[in-house]
């Protein structure tokens, strides 16, 4: 019976060490949770970007309007009957 007290104290110290400093500690768990949250955010951004790209591909496959719009925006193309005005601020 006289060894029961020190054994219990050693067990409590062991579990407290593991809780605060060992493998799977609270600090490590918080770091993993933060990393998971960042990865979820990154995954959501990538998913939204992929949806936009899929929609753009569908537009390009289905019509000339999207191709013309892309040529106007990216290449600065205009139709022969149009006049180009450049506004400098």
PyMOL Python script that loads the backbone (N, CA, C, O; Angstrom):
from pymol import cmd

cmd.read_pdbstr("""\
ATOM      1  N   UNK A   1       0.798  -1.205   0.000  1.00  0.00           N
ATOM      2  CA  UNK A   1       0.000   0.000   0.000  1.00  0.00           C
ATOM      3  C   UNK A   1       0.840   1.267   0.000  1.00  0.00           C
ATOM      4  O   UNK A   1       0.405   2.286  -0.538  1.00  0.00           O
ATOM      5  N   UNK A   2       2.028   1.234   0.588  1.00  0.00           N
ATOM      6  CA  UNK A   2       2.824   2.450   0.652  1.00  0.00           C
ATOM      7  C   UNK A   2       3.449   2.793  -0.698  1.00  0.00           C
ATOM      8  O   UNK A   2       3.916   3.917  -0.882  1.00  0.00           O
ATOM      9  N   UNK A   3       3.471   1.848  -1.654  1.00  0.00           N
ATOM     10  CA  UNK A   3       3.988   2.122  -2.998  1.00  0.00           C
ATOM     11  C   UNK A   3       2.901   2.629  -3.949  1.00  0.00           C
ATOM     12  O   UNK A   3       3.199   3.098  -5.047  1.00  0.00           O
ATOM     13  N   UNK A   4       1.665   2.533  -3.526  1.00  0.00           N
ATOM     14  CA  UNK A   4       0.549   2.932  -4.374  1.00  0.00           C
ATOM     15  C   UNK A   4       0.564   4.437  -4.673  1.00  0.00           C
ATOM     16  O   UNK A   4       0.298   4.842  -5.805  1.00  0.00           O
ATOM     17  N   UNK A   5       0.866   5.253  -3.687  1.00  0.00           N
ATOM     18  CA  UNK A   5       0.903   6.712  -3.866  1.00  0.00           C
ATOM     19  C   UNK A   5       1.942   7.138  -4.889  1.00  0.00           C
ATOM     20  O   UNK A   5       1.598   7.859  -5.826  1.00  0.00           O
ATOM     21  N   UNK A   6       3.218   6.719  -4.751  1.00  0.00           N
ATOM     22  CA  UNK A   6       4.224   7.101  -5.738  1.00  0.00           C
ATOM     23  C   UNK A   6       3.931   6.551  -7.140  1.00  0.00           C
ATOM     24  O   UNK A   6       4.243   7.202  -8.136  1.00  0.00           O
ATOM     25  N   UNK A   7       3.341   5.371  -7.220  1.00  0.00           N
ATOM     26  CA  UNK A   7       2.997   4.802  -8.528  1.00  0.00           C
ATOM     27  C   UNK A   7       1.932   5.660  -9.201  1.00  0.00           C
ATOM     28  O   UNK A   7       2.024   5.950 -10.394  1.00  0.00           O
ATOM     29  N   UNK A   8       0.936   6.060  -8.448  1.00  0.00           N
ATOM     30  CA  UNK A   8      -0.128   6.912  -9.006  1.00  0.00           C
ATOM     31  C   UNK A   8       0.456   8.251  -9.448  1.00  0.00           C
ATOM     32  O   UNK A   8       0.111   8.758 -10.515  1.00  0.00           O
ATOM     33  N   UNK A   9       1.334   8.818  -8.636  1.00  0.00           N
ATOM     34  CA  UNK A   9       1.960  10.097  -8.992  1.00  0.00           C
ATOM     35  C   UNK A   9       2.790   9.946 -10.268  1.00  0.00           C
ATOM     36  O   UNK A   9       2.741  10.812 -11.141  1.00  0.00           O
ATOM     37  N   UNK A  10       3.560   8.840 -10.386  1.00  0.00           N
ATOM     38  CA  UNK A  10       4.342   8.601 -11.602  1.00  0.00           C
ATOM     39  C   UNK A  10       3.443   8.430 -12.818  1.00  0.00           C
ATOM     40  O   UNK A  10       3.761   8.941 -13.892  1.00  0.00           O
ATOM     41  N   UNK A  11       2.341   7.732 -12.675  1.00  0.00           N
ATOM     42  CA  UNK A  11       1.402   7.565 -13.786  1.00  0.00           C
ATOM     43  C   UNK A  11       0.809   8.909 -14.213  1.00  0.00           C
ATOM     44  O   UNK A  11       0.695   9.195 -15.405  1.00  0.00           O
ATOM     45  N   UNK A  12       0.439   9.718 -13.243  1.00  0.00           N
ATOM     46  CA  UNK A  12      -0.113  11.040 -13.554  1.00  0.00           C
ATOM     47  C   UNK A  12       0.927  11.887 -14.275  1.00  0.00           C
ATOM     48  O   UNK A  12       0.608  12.565 -15.251  1.00  0.00           O
ATOM     49  N   UNK A  13       2.190  11.851 -13.794  1.00  0.00           N
ATOM     50  CA  UNK A  13       3.255  12.609 -14.458  1.00  0.00           C
ATOM     51  C   UNK A  13       3.476  12.106 -15.882  1.00  0.00           C
ATOM     52  O   UNK A  13       3.680  12.898 -16.801  1.00  0.00           O
ATOM     53  N   UNK A  14       3.434  10.806 -16.057  1.00  0.00           N
ATOM     54  CA  UNK A  14       3.630  10.221 -17.395  1.00  0.00           C
ATOM     55  C   UNK A  14       2.531  10.690 -18.353  1.00  0.00           C
ATOM     56  O   UNK A  14       2.815  11.104 -19.477  1.00  0.00           O
ATOM     57  N   UNK A  15       1.287  10.623 -17.905  1.00  0.00           N
ATOM     58  CA  UNK A  15       0.174  11.019 -18.777  1.00  0.00           C
ATOM     59  C   UNK A  15       0.165  12.530 -19.025  1.00  0.00           C
ATOM     60  O   UNK A  15      -0.203  12.974 -20.113  1.00  0.00           O
ATOM     61  N   UNK A  16       0.560  13.311 -18.041  1.00  0.00           N
ATOM     62  CA  UNK A  16       0.649  14.755 -18.246  1.00  0.00           C
ATOM     63  C   UNK A  16       1.744  15.089 -19.261  1.00  0.00           C
ATOM     64  O   UNK A  16       1.570  15.974 -20.099  1.00  0.00           O
ATOM     65  N   UNK A  17       2.862  14.382 -19.183  1.00  0.00           N
ATOM     66  CA  UNK A  17       3.936  14.593 -20.159  1.00  0.00           C
ATOM     67  C   UNK A  17       3.441  14.291 -21.563  1.00  0.00           C
ATOM     68  O   UNK A  17       3.668  15.070 -22.489  1.00  0.00           O
ATOM     69  N   UNK A  18       2.758  13.148 -21.722  1.00  0.00           N
ATOM     70  CA  UNK A  18       2.261  12.774 -23.040  1.00  0.00           C
ATOM     71  C   UNK A  18       1.205  13.770 -23.523  1.00  0.00           C
ATOM     72  O   UNK A  18       1.143  14.082 -24.712  1.00  0.00           O
ATOM     73  N   UNK A  19       0.391  14.259 -22.618  1.00  0.00           N
ATOM     74  CA  UNK A  19      -0.658  15.207 -22.997  1.00  0.00           C
ATOM     75  C   UNK A  19      -0.070  16.512 -23.499  1.00  0.00           C
ATOM     76  O   UNK A  19      -0.566  17.054 -24.487  1.00  0.00           O
ATOM     77  N   UNK A  20       0.960  17.037 -22.864  1.00  0.00           N
ATOM     78  CA  UNK A  20       1.484  18.350 -23.201  1.00  0.00           C
ATOM     79  C   UNK A  20       2.691  18.321 -24.126  1.00  0.00           C
ATOM     80  O   UNK A  20       2.880  19.254 -24.907  1.00  0.00           O
ATOM     81  N   UNK A  21       3.522  17.269 -24.061  1.00  0.00           N
ATOM     82  CA  UNK A  21       4.780  17.286 -24.807  1.00  0.00           C
ATOM     83  C   UNK A  21       5.012  16.081 -25.703  1.00  0.00           C
ATOM     84  O   UNK A  21       5.831  16.165 -26.619  1.00  0.00           O
ATOM     85  N   UNK A  22       4.345  14.990 -25.486  1.00  0.00           N
ATOM     86  CA  UNK A  22       4.637  13.760 -26.220  1.00  0.00           C
ATOM     87  C   UNK A  22       3.956  13.687 -27.576  1.00  0.00           C
ATOM     88  O   UNK A  22       3.384  14.663 -28.061  1.00  0.00           O
ATOM     89  N   UNK A  23       4.031  12.497 -28.179  1.00  0.00           N
ATOM     90  CA  UNK A  23       3.356  12.261 -29.458  1.00  0.00           C
ATOM     91  C   UNK A  23       1.856  12.436 -29.285  1.00  0.00           C
ATOM     92  O   UNK A  23       1.266  11.925 -28.333  1.00  0.00           O
ATOM     93  N   UNK A  24       1.252  13.154 -30.205  1.00  0.00           N
ATOM     94  CA  UNK A  24      -0.183  13.411 -30.126  1.00  0.00           C
ATOM     95  C   UNK A  24      -0.538  14.409 -29.042  1.00  0.00           C
ATOM     96  O   UNK A  24      -1.662  14.406 -28.540  1.00  0.00           O
ATOM     97  N   UNK A  25       0.403  15.257 -28.677  1.00  0.00           N
ATOM     98  CA  UNK A  25       0.155  16.248 -27.627  1.00  0.00           C
ATOM     99  C   UNK A  25      -0.856  17.287 -28.108  1.00  0.00           C
ATOM    100  O   UNK A  25      -1.201  17.341 -29.289  1.00  0.00           O
ATOM    101  N   UNK A  26      -1.309  18.082 -27.199  1.00  0.00           N
ATOM    102  CA  UNK A  26      -2.280  19.117 -27.551  1.00  0.00           C
ATOM    103  C   UNK A  26      -1.674  20.119 -28.533  1.00  0.00           C
ATOM    104  O   UNK A  26      -2.350  20.577 -29.454  1.00  0.00           O
ATOM    105  N   UNK A  27      -0.388  20.461 -28.333  1.00  0.00           N
ATOM    106  CA  UNK A  27       0.279  21.398 -29.236  1.00  0.00           C
ATOM    107  C   UNK A  27       0.354  20.817 -30.646  1.00  0.00           C
ATOM    108  O   UNK A  27       0.082  21.510 -31.627  1.00  0.00           O
ATOM    109  N   UNK A  28       0.716  19.570 -30.734  1.00  0.00           N
ATOM    110  CA  UNK A  28       0.818  18.901 -32.030  1.00  0.00           C
ATOM    111  C   UNK A  28      -0.561  18.787 -32.693  1.00  0.00           C
ATOM    112  O   UNK A  28      -0.693  18.958 -33.905  1.00  0.00           O
ATOM    113  N   UNK A  29      -1.571  18.500 -31.889  1.00  0.00           N
ATOM    114  CA  UNK A  29      -2.936  18.392 -32.416  1.00  0.00           C
ATOM    115  C   UNK A  29      -3.413  19.734 -32.969  1.00  0.00           C
ATOM    116  O   UNK A  29      -4.039  19.780 -34.028  1.00  0.00           O
ATOM    117  N   UNK A  30      -3.119  20.828 -32.256  1.00  0.00           N
ATOM    118  CA  UNK A  30      -3.499  22.153 -32.746  1.00  0.00           C
ATOM    119  C   UNK A  30      -2.789  22.479 -34.058  1.00  0.00           C
ATOM    120  O   UNK A  30      -3.386  23.050 -34.971  1.00  0.00           O
ATOM    121  N   UNK A  31      -1.513  22.113 -34.143  1.00  0.00           N
ATOM    122  CA  UNK A  31      -0.758  22.374 -35.370  1.00  0.00           C
ATOM    123  C   UNK A  31      -1.362  21.594 -36.536  1.00  0.00           C
ATOM    124  O   UNK A  31      -1.484  22.122 -37.641  1.00  0.00           O
ATOM    125  N   UNK A  32      -1.739  20.341 -36.291  1.00  0.00           N
ATOM    126  CA  UNK A  32      -2.368  19.536 -37.344  1.00  0.00           C
ATOM    127  C   UNK A  32      -3.726  20.106 -37.743  1.00  0.00           C
ATOM    128  O   UNK A  32      -4.080  20.102 -38.923  1.00  0.00           O
ATOM    129  N   UNK A  33      -4.483  20.592 -36.771  1.00  0.00           N
ATOM    130  CA  UNK A  33      -5.785  21.187 -37.084  1.00  0.00           C
ATOM    131  C   UNK A  33      -5.615  22.446 -37.925  1.00  0.00           C
ATOM    132  O   UNK A  33      -6.389  22.681 -38.854  1.00  0.00           O
ATOM    133  N   UNK A  34      -4.609  23.256 -37.607  1.00  0.00           N
ATOM    134  CA  UNK A  34      -4.352  24.466 -38.388  1.00  0.00           C
ATOM    135  C   UNK A  34      -3.916  24.098 -39.799  1.00  0.00           C
ATOM    136  O   UNK A  34      -4.356  24.716 -40.768  1.00  0.00           O
ATOM    137  N   UNK A  35      -3.057  23.096 -39.919  1.00  0.00           N
ATOM    138  CA  UNK A  35      -2.604  22.653 -41.235  1.00  0.00           C
ATOM    139  C   UNK A  35      -3.772  22.107 -42.044  1.00  0.00           C
ATOM    140  O   UNK A  35      -3.864  22.352 -43.247  1.00  0.00           O
ATOM    141  N   UNK A  36      -4.659  21.374 -41.394  1.00  0.00           N
ATOM    142  CA  UNK A  36      -5.840  20.839 -42.071  1.00  0.00           C
ATOM    143  C   UNK A  36      -6.745  21.956 -42.563  1.00  0.00           C
ATOM    144  O   UNK A  36      -7.268  21.888 -43.676  1.00  0.00           O
ATOM    145  N   UNK A  37      -6.933  22.987 -41.742  1.00  0.00           N
ATOM    146  CA  UNK A  37      -7.773  24.119 -42.143  1.00  0.00           C
ATOM    147  C   UNK A  37      -7.172  24.831 -43.355  1.00  0.00           C
ATOM    148  O   UNK A  37      -7.897  25.220 -44.271  1.00  0.00           O
ATOM    149  N   UNK A  38      -5.850  25.002 -43.363  1.00  0.00           N
ATOM    150  CA  UNK A  38      -5.195  25.644 -44.504  1.00  0.00           C
ATOM    151  C   UNK A  38      -5.339  24.797 -45.763  1.00  0.00           C
ATOM    152  O   UNK A  38      -5.578  25.328 -46.847  1.00  0.00           O
ATOM    153  N   UNK A  39      -5.195  23.490 -45.624  1.00  0.00           N
ATOM    154  CA  UNK A  39      -5.341  22.604 -46.781  1.00  0.00           C
ATOM    155  C   UNK A  39      -6.771  22.592 -47.304  1.00  0.00           C
ATOM    156  O   UNK A  39      -6.993  22.528 -48.513  1.00  0.00           O
ATOM    157  N   UNK A  40      -7.742  22.652 -46.396  1.00  0.00           N
ATOM    158  CA  UNK A  40      -9.143  22.712 -46.829  1.00  0.00           C
ATOM    159  C   UNK A  40      -9.402  23.999 -47.609  1.00  0.00           C
ATOM    160  O   UNK A  40     -10.085  23.984 -48.633  1.00  0.00           O
ATOM    161  N   UNK A  41      -8.854  25.114 -47.119  1.00  0.00           N
ATOM    162  CA  UNK A  41      -9.029  26.400 -47.802  1.00  0.00           C
ATOM    163  C   UNK A  41      -8.386  26.349 -49.188  1.00  0.00           C
ATOM    164  O   UNK A  41      -8.980  26.798 -50.169  1.00  0.00           O
ATOM    165  N   UNK A  42      -7.187  25.808 -49.264  1.00  0.00           N
ATOM    166  CA  UNK A  42      -6.486  25.675 -50.544  1.00  0.00           C
ATOM    167  C   UNK A  42      -7.265  24.771 -51.491  1.00  0.00           C
ATOM    168  O   UNK A  42      -7.385  25.069 -52.679  1.00  0.00           O
ATOM    169  N   UNK A  43      -7.792  23.674 -50.970  1.00  0.00           N
ATOM    170  CA  UNK A  43      -8.589  22.761 -51.789  1.00  0.00           C
ATOM    171  C   UNK A  43      -9.845  23.429 -52.332  1.00  0.00           C
ATOM    172  O   UNK A  43     -10.226  23.201 -53.480  1.00  0.00           O
ATOM    173  N   UNK A  44     -10.486  24.251 -51.512  1.00  0.00           N
ATOM    174  CA  UNK A  44     -11.683  24.964 -51.954  1.00  0.00           C
ATOM    175  C   UNK A  44     -11.337  25.972 -53.051  1.00  0.00           C
ATOM    176  O   UNK A  44     -12.077  26.112 -54.025  1.00  0.00           O
ATOM    177  N   UNK A  45     -10.216  26.671 -52.891  1.00  0.00           N
ATOM    178  CA  UNK A  45      -9.787  27.625 -53.924  1.00  0.00           C
ATOM    179  C   UNK A  45      -9.511  26.900 -55.242  1.00  0.00           C
ATOM    180  O   UNK A  45      -9.886  27.378 -56.313  1.00  0.00           O
ATOM    181  N   UNK A  46      -8.859  25.756 -55.153  1.00  0.00           N
ATOM    182  CA  UNK A  46      -8.555  24.974 -56.362  1.00  0.00           C
ATOM    183  C   UNK A  46      -9.834  24.451 -57.010  1.00  0.00           C
ATOM    184  O   UNK A  46      -9.948  24.420 -58.236  1.00  0.00           O
ATOM    185  N   UNK A  47     -10.799  24.039 -56.183  1.00  0.00           N
ATOM    186  CA  UNK A  47     -12.066  23.551 -56.718  1.00  0.00           C
ATOM    187  C   UNK A  47     -12.797  24.654 -57.467  1.00  0.00           C
ATOM    188  O   UNK A  47     -13.337  24.419 -58.549  1.00  0.00           O
ATOM    189  N   UNK A  48     -12.819  25.861 -56.898  1.00  0.00           N
ATOM    190  CA  UNK A  48     -13.484  26.980 -57.561  1.00  0.00           C
ATOM    191  C   UNK A  48     -12.775  27.343 -58.865  1.00  0.00           C
ATOM    192  O   UNK A  48     -13.423  27.630 -59.871  1.00  0.00           O
ATOM    193  N   UNK A  49     -11.446  27.328 -58.841  1.00  0.00           N
ATOM    194  CA  UNK A  49     -10.686  27.620 -60.057  1.00  0.00           C
ATOM    195  C   UNK A  49     -10.986  26.579 -61.133  1.00  0.00           C
ATOM    196  O   UNK A  49     -11.149  26.921 -62.304  1.00  0.00           O
ATOM    197  N   UNK A  50     -11.058  25.312 -60.734  1.00  0.00           N
ATOM    198  CA  UNK A  50     -11.352  24.253 -61.703  1.00  0.00           C
ATOM    199  C   UNK A  50     -12.749  24.408 -62.295  1.00  0.00           C
ATOM    200  O   UNK A  50     -12.953  24.173 -63.486  1.00  0.00           O
ATOM    201  N   UNK A  51     -13.710  24.805 -61.461  1.00  0.00           N
ATOM    202  CA  UNK A  51     -15.069  25.022 -61.969  1.00  0.00           C
ATOM    203  C   UNK A  51     -15.087  26.141 -63.008  1.00  0.00           C
ATOM    204  O   UNK A  51     -15.766  26.033 -64.029  1.00  0.00           O
ATOM    205  N   UNK A  52     -14.343  27.215 -62.748  1.00  0.00           N
ATOM    206  CA  UNK A  52     -14.274  28.323 -63.715  1.00  0.00           C
ATOM    207  C   UNK A  52     -13.626  27.865 -65.015  1.00  0.00           C
ATOM    208  O   UNK A  52     -14.081  28.218 -66.103  1.00  0.00           O
ATOM    209  N   UNK A  53     -12.564  27.077 -64.895  1.00  0.00           N
ATOM    210  CA  UNK A  53     -11.895  26.587 -66.100  1.00  0.00           C
ATOM    211  C   UNK A  53     -12.795  25.650 -66.896  1.00  0.00           C
ATOM    212  O   UNK A  53     -12.809  25.706 -68.125  1.00  0.00           O
ATOM    213  N   UNK A  54     -13.539  24.801 -66.219  1.00  0.00           N
ATOM    214  CA  UNK A  54     -14.470  23.889 -66.897  1.00  0.00           C
ATOM    215  C   UNK A  54     -15.536  24.693 -67.623  1.00  0.00           C
ATOM    216  O   UNK A  54     -15.877  24.382 -68.764  1.00  0.00           O
ATOM    217  N   UNK A  55     -16.069  25.729 -66.969  1.00  0.00           N
ATOM    218  CA  UNK A  55     -17.083  26.574 -67.606  1.00  0.00           C
ATOM    219  C   UNK A  55     -16.502  27.285 -68.822  1.00  0.00           C
ATOM    220  O   UNK A  55     -17.177  27.412 -69.843  1.00  0.00           O
ATOM    221  N   UNK A  56     -15.269  27.746 -68.724  1.00  0.00           N
ATOM    222  CA  UNK A  56     -14.635  28.431 -69.849  1.00  0.00           C
ATOM    223  C   UNK A  56     -14.408  27.467 -71.019  1.00  0.00           C
ATOM    224  O   UNK A  56     -14.620  27.836 -72.174  1.00  0.00           O
ATOM    225  N   UNK A  57     -13.987  26.255 -70.731  1.00  0.00           N
ATOM    226  CA  UNK A  57     -13.791  25.248 -71.782  1.00  0.00           C
ATOM    227  C   UNK A  57     -15.116  24.940 -72.464  1.00  0.00           C
ATOM    228  O   UNK A  57     -15.174  24.822 -73.688  1.00  0.00           O
ATOM    229  N   UNK A  58     -16.174  24.810 -71.681  1.00  0.00           N
ATOM    230  CA  UNK A  58     -17.496  24.539 -72.260  1.00  0.00           C
ATOM    231  C   UNK A  58     -17.919  25.690 -73.173  1.00  0.00           C
ATOM    232  O   UNK A  58     -18.452  25.459 -74.258  1.00  0.00           O
ATOM    233  N   UNK A  59     -17.682  26.935 -72.732  1.00  0.00           N
ATOM    234  CA  UNK A  59     -18.017  28.090 -73.564  1.00  0.00           C
ATOM    235  C   UNK A  59     -17.230  28.072 -74.871  1.00  0.00           C
ATOM    236  O   UNK A  59     -17.785  28.319 -75.942  1.00  0.00           O
ATOM    237  N   UNK A  60     -15.954  27.782 -74.777  1.00  0.00           N
ATOM    238  CA  UNK A  60     -15.118  27.764 -75.977  1.00  0.00           C
ATOM    239  C   UNK A  60     -15.531  26.643 -76.926  1.00  0.00           C
ATOM    240  O   UNK A  60     -15.436  26.802 -78.143  1.00  0.00           O
ATOM    241  N   UNK A  61     -15.979  25.535 -76.398  1.00  0.00           N
ATOM    242  CA  UNK A  61     -16.409  24.422 -77.250  1.00  0.00           C
ATOM    243  C   UNK A  61     -17.759  24.688 -77.896  1.00  0.00           C
ATOM    244  O   UNK A  61     -18.049  24.146 -78.963  1.00  0.00           O
ATOM    245  N   UNK A  62     -18.588  25.512 -77.271  1.00  0.00           N
ATOM    246  CA  UNK A  62     -19.968  25.666 -77.727  1.00  0.00           C
ATOM    247  C   UNK A  62     -20.245  26.886 -78.586  1.00  0.00           C
ATOM    248  O   UNK A  62     -21.315  26.964 -79.191  1.00  0.00           O
ATOM    249  N   UNK A  63     -19.329  27.838 -78.667  1.00  0.00           N
ATOM    250  CA  UNK A  63     -19.720  29.008 -79.450  1.00  0.00           C
ATOM    251  C   UNK A  63     -18.579  29.914 -79.829  1.00  0.00           C
ATOM    252  O   UNK A  63     -17.510  29.910 -79.218  1.00  0.00           O
ATOM    253  N   UNK A  64     -18.848  30.705 -80.878  1.00  0.00           N
ATOM    254  CA  UNK A  64     -17.860  31.653 -81.369  1.00  0.00           C
ATOM    255  C   UNK A  64     -17.781  32.883 -80.484  1.00  0.00           C
ATOM    256  O   UNK A  64     -16.750  33.555 -80.455  1.00  0.00           O
ATOM    257  N   UNK A  65     -18.849  33.190 -79.761  1.00  0.00           N
ATOM    258  CA  UNK A  65     -18.865  34.397 -78.940  1.00  0.00           C
ATOM    259  C   UNK A  65     -17.756  34.357 -77.889  1.00  0.00           C
ATOM    260  O   UNK A  65     -17.089  35.362 -77.644  1.00  0.00           O
ATOM    261  N   UNK A  66     -17.566  33.217 -77.286  1.00  0.00           N
ATOM    262  CA  UNK A  66     -16.528  33.101 -76.260  1.00  0.00           C
ATOM    263  C   UNK A  66     -15.144  33.235 -76.879  1.00  0.00           C
ATOM    264  O   UNK A  66     -14.253  33.848 -76.290  1.00  0.00           O
ATOM    265  N   UNK A  67     -14.962  32.665 -78.061  1.00  0.00           N
ATOM    266  CA  UNK A  67     -13.666  32.770 -78.734  1.00  0.00           C
ATOM    267  C   UNK A  67     -13.393  34.224 -79.109  1.00  0.00           C
ATOM    268  O   UNK A  67     -12.282  34.723 -78.934  1.00  0.00           O
ATOM    269  N   UNK A  68     -14.421  34.894 -79.626  1.00  0.00           N
ATOM    270  CA  UNK A  68     -14.259  36.301 -80.003  1.00  0.00           C
ATOM    271  C   UNK A  68     -13.968  37.159 -78.778  1.00  0.00           C
ATOM    272  O   UNK A  68     -13.106  38.037 -78.820  1.00  0.00           O
ATOM    273  N   UNK A  69     -14.680  36.907 -77.698  1.00  0.00           N
ATOM    274  CA  UNK A  69     -14.453  37.668 -76.471  1.00  0.00           C
ATOM    275  C   UNK A  69     -13.026  37.464 -75.964  1.00  0.00           C
ATOM    276  O   UNK A  69     -12.366  38.414 -75.542  1.00  0.00           O
ATOM    277  N   UNK A  70     -12.566  36.235 -76.008  1.00  0.00           N
ATOM    278  CA  UNK A  70     -11.198  35.925 -75.566  1.00  0.00           C
ATOM    279  C   UNK A  70     -10.167  36.632 -76.453  1.00  0.00           C
ATOM    280  O   UNK A  70      -9.181  37.169 -75.949  1.00  0.00           O
ATOM    281  N   UNK A  71     -10.391  36.632 -77.772  1.00  0.00           N
ATOM    282  CA  UNK A  71      -9.466  37.299 -78.692  1.00  0.00           C
ATOM    283  C   UNK A  71      -9.446  38.802 -78.448  1.00  0.00           C
ATOM    284  O   UNK A  71      -8.390  39.430 -78.530  1.00  0.00           O
ATOM    285  N   UNK A  72     -10.601  39.381 -78.151  1.00  0.00           N
ATOM    286  CA  UNK A  72     -10.666  40.816 -77.890  1.00  0.00           C
ATOM    287  C   UNK A  72      -9.921  41.174 -76.598  1.00  0.00           C
ATOM    288  O   UNK A  72      -9.149  42.132 -76.562  1.00  0.00           O
ATOM    289  N   UNK A  73     -10.159  40.406 -75.562  1.00  0.00           N
ATOM    290  CA  UNK A  73      -9.543  40.719 -74.271  1.00  0.00           C
ATOM    291  C   UNK A  73      -8.045  40.441 -74.265  1.00  0.00           C
ATOM    292  O   UNK A  73      -7.257  41.284 -73.835  1.00  0.00           O
ATOM    293  N   UNK A  74      -7.652  39.273 -74.735  1.00  0.00           N
ATOM    294  CA  UNK A  74      -6.249  38.863 -74.616  1.00  0.00           C
ATOM    295  C   UNK A  74      -5.364  39.409 -75.730  1.00  0.00           C
ATOM    296  O   UNK A  74      -4.201  39.733 -75.490  1.00  0.00           O
ATOM    297  N   UNK A  75      -5.899  39.513 -76.943  1.00  0.00           N
ATOM    298  CA  UNK A  75      -5.074  39.886 -78.083  1.00  0.00           C
ATOM    299  C   UNK A  75      -5.362  41.288 -78.598  1.00  0.00           C
ATOM    300  O   UNK A  75      -4.646  41.785 -79.468  1.00  0.00           O
ATOM    301  N   UNK A  76      -6.403  41.934 -78.072  1.00  0.00           N
ATOM    302  CA  UNK A  76      -6.734  43.281 -78.503  1.00  0.00           C
ATOM    303  C   UNK A  76      -7.302  43.338 -79.912  1.00  0.00           C
ATOM    304  O   UNK A  76      -7.160  44.360 -80.583  1.00  0.00           O
ATOM    305  N   UNK A  77      -7.927  42.295 -80.370  1.00  0.00           N
ATOM    306  CA  UNK A  77      -8.464  42.260 -81.737  1.00  0.00           C
ATOM    307  C   UNK A  77      -9.750  43.072 -81.828  1.00  0.00           C
ATOM    308  O   UNK A  77     -10.524  43.156 -80.874  1.00  0.00           O
ATOM    309  N   UNK A  78      -9.957  43.667 -83.003  1.00  0.00           N
ATOM    310  CA  UNK A  78     -11.189  44.396 -83.286  1.00  0.00           C
ATOM    311  C   UNK A  78     -11.675  43.975 -84.663  1.00  0.00           C
ATOM    312  O   UNK A  78     -10.907  43.460 -85.476  1.00  0.00           O
ATOM    313  N   UNK A  79     -12.965  44.201 -84.913  1.00  0.00           N
ATOM    314  CA  UNK A  79     -13.545  43.884 -86.226  1.00  0.00           C
ATOM    315  C   UNK A  79     -13.152  44.960 -87.226  1.00  0.00           C
ATOM    316  O   UNK A  79     -12.823  46.078 -86.829  1.00  0.00           O
ATOM    317  N   UNK A  80     -13.181  44.644 -88.517  1.00  0.00           N
ATOM    318  CA  UNK A  80     -12.794  45.631 -89.536  1.00  0.00           C
ATOM    319  C   UNK A  80     -13.652  46.891 -89.512  1.00  0.00           C
ATOM    320  O   UNK A  80     -13.140  47.974 -89.795  1.00  0.00           O
ATOM    321  N   UNK A  81     -14.938  46.790 -89.186  1.00  0.00           N
ATOM    322  CA  UNK A  81     -15.803  47.965 -89.214  1.00  0.00           C
ATOM    323  C   UNK A  81     -15.762  48.750 -87.897  1.00  0.00           C
ATOM    324  O   UNK A  81     -16.432  49.776 -87.788  1.00  0.00           O
ATOM    325  N   UNK A  82     -15.006  48.305 -86.906  1.00  0.00           N
ATOM    326  CA  UNK A  82     -14.944  48.980 -85.616  1.00  0.00           C
ATOM    327  C   UNK A  82     -13.773  49.969 -85.589  1.00  0.00           C
ATOM    328  O   UNK A  82     -12.801  49.835 -86.332  1.00  0.00           O
ATOM    329  N   UNK A  83     -13.903  50.972 -84.701  1.00  0.00           N
ATOM    330  CA  UNK A  83     -12.838  51.941 -84.492  1.00  0.00           C
ATOM    331  C   UNK A  83     -12.307  51.755 -83.073  1.00  0.00           C
ATOM    332  O   UNK A  83     -13.079  51.621 -82.123  1.00  0.00           O
ATOM    333  N   UNK A  84     -11.006  51.748 -82.942  1.00  0.00           N
ATOM    334  CA  UNK A  84     -10.364  51.541 -81.658  1.00  0.00           C
ATOM    335  C   UNK A  84      -9.995  52.880 -81.034  1.00  0.00           C
ATOM    336  O   UNK A  84      -9.341  53.704 -81.673  1.00  0.00           O
ATOM    337  N   UNK A  85     -10.406  53.100 -79.800  1.00  0.00           N
ATOM    338  CA  UNK A  85     -10.041  54.303 -79.065  1.00  0.00           C
ATOM    339  C   UNK A  85      -9.286  53.865 -77.826  1.00  0.00           C
ATOM    340  O   UNK A  85      -9.734  52.973 -77.105  1.00  0.00           O
ATOM    341  N   UNK A  86      -8.144  54.485 -77.574  1.00  0.00           N
ATOM    342  CA  UNK A  86      -7.370  54.197 -76.382  1.00  0.00           C
ATOM    343  C   UNK A  86      -7.433  55.412 -75.482  1.00  0.00           C
ATOM    344  O   UNK A  86      -7.081  56.514 -75.901  1.00  0.00           O
ATOM    345  N   UNK A  87      -7.876  55.225 -74.253  1.00  0.00           N
ATOM    346  CA  UNK A  87      -8.013  56.318 -73.303  1.00  0.00           C
ATOM    347  C   UNK A  87      -6.826  56.228 -72.329  1.00  0.00           C
ATOM    348  O   UNK A  87      -6.620  55.207 -71.674  1.00  0.00           O
ATOM    349  N   UNK A  88      -6.060  57.312 -72.252  1.00  0.00           N
ATOM    350  CA  UNK A  88      -4.912  57.360 -71.362  1.00  0.00           C
ATOM    351  C   UNK A  88      -5.264  58.280 -70.201  1.00  0.00           C
ATOM    352  O   UNK A  88      -5.676  59.424 -70.393  1.00  0.00           O
ATOM    353  N   UNK A  89      -5.094  57.759 -69.004  1.00  0.00           N
ATOM    354  CA  UNK A  89      -5.429  58.556 -67.816  1.00  0.00           C
ATOM    355  C   UNK A  89      -4.241  59.368 -67.359  1.00  0.00           C
ATOM    356  O   UNK A  89      -4.335  60.100 -66.373  1.00  0.00           O
TER     357      UNK A  89
END
""", "prot")
cmd.dss("prot")
cmd.show_as("cartoon", "prot")
cmd.util.cbc("prot")
cmd.orient("prot")
